[in-house]
Amino acid sequence: MRQQRYRSRLEAIGEPEVAELDTAAAVAVARLVIALEQGKAVGGSKDLLDKLLLSAVEALKSRGYNGRSAGRLMHRRLTWLKESFKDRDASWYAKRGIQL
């Protein structure tokens, strides 16, 4: 019930939860990938994307995760986000990789 009250307060003031912030950051990266594929990204975007993804994998490795697995999963997640966000009619769940 406490969590429900907390979420109700956030909803009332229009403040996102941490999971929504994380998803928004991942979507921004996926949109950059789309822009790169379409040739619409600004110069240096590819290098920035590469550094960003390497940094994310390094952060996971420093927490004890397998770097190769983390990199593979990162690629799969971005591919899923990229494809689902190309479909404007995709549901909230589909855009987050949740299969019902």
C-alpha positions in Angstrom: 0.0 0.0 0.0 2.9 2.3 0.7 4.3 1.7 -2.8 0.9 2.4 -4.2 0.7 5.7 -2.4 4.2 6.6 -3.6 3.3 5.9 -7.2 0.0 7.8 -6.9 2.0 10.9 -5.7 4.4 10.6 -8.6 1.6 10.3 -11.0 -0.2 13.3 -9.6 2.9 15.5 -10.1 3.9 13.9 -13.4 7.2 12.6 -12.1 8.7 9.5 -13.7 10.0 6.5 -11.7 13.6 5.4 -12.1 12.6 2.6 -14.4 11.0 5.1 -16.8 14.1 7.3 -16.7 16.3 4.3 -17.5 14.0 3.3 -20.4 14.1 6.9 -21.7 17.9 6.9 -21.7 17.9 3.5 -23.6 15.4 4.8 -26.1 17.6 7.9 -26.7 20.4 5.6 -27.5 18.2 3.5 -29.8 17.0 6.6 -31.6 20.7 7.5 -32.2 21.2 4.1 -33.7 18.2 4.8 -36.0 19.5 8.2 -37.0 22.9 6.6 -37.8 21.2 4.0 -40.0 19.3 6.7 -41.8 22.4 8.9 -42.2 20.7 11.7 -40.2 23.0 11.7 -37.2 25.4 14.5 -36.6 29.1 14.0 -37.2 30.9 12.1 -34.4 27.7 10.3 -33.3 29.1 6.9 -34.2 32.2 7.4 -32.0 30.0 8.8 -29.2 27.7 5.8 -29.4 30.6 3.3 -29.4 32.1 5.0 -26.3 28.7 5.0 -24.6 28.1 1.3 -25.1 31.7 0.4 -24.2 31.3 2.4 -21.0 28.0 0.7 -20.2 29.6 -2.8 -20.7 32.6 -1.8 -18.6 30.3 -0.7 -15.8 28.6 -4.0 -15.9 32.0 -5.8 -15.9 33.1 -3.8 -12.9 30.0 -5.2 -11.0 31.1 -8.7 -11.8 29.1 -9.5 -14.9 30.6 -11.3 -17.9 31.7 -8.6 -20.5 31.0 -10.8 -23.5 27.5 -11.7 -22.3 26.8 -8.1 -21.3 27.8 -6.8 -24.7 25.7 -9.4 -26.5 22.6 -8.6 -24.3 23.2 -4.8 -24.8 23.2 -5.3 -28.5 20.0 -7.4 -28.4 18.3 -4.9 -26.2 19.1 -1.9 -28.4 18.0 -3.8 -31.5 14.7 -4.6 -29.8 14.2 -1.0 -28.7 15.2 0.3 -32.1 12.8 -1.9 -34.0 9.9 -1.5 -31.5 10.3 2.3 -31.5 10.1 2.4 -35.3 6.5 1.2 -34.8 4.6 4.2 -33.5 1.6 1.9 -32.7 3.7 -0.5 -30.5 2.3 -0.8 -27.0 4.1 0.4 -23.9 4.9 -3.3 -23.1 6.2 -4.1 -26.6 8.5 -1.1 -26.5 10.0 -2.5 -23.3 10.4 -6.0 -24.6 7.6 -7.5 -22.5 5.8 -10.3 -24.2 2.3 -10.9 -22.9 
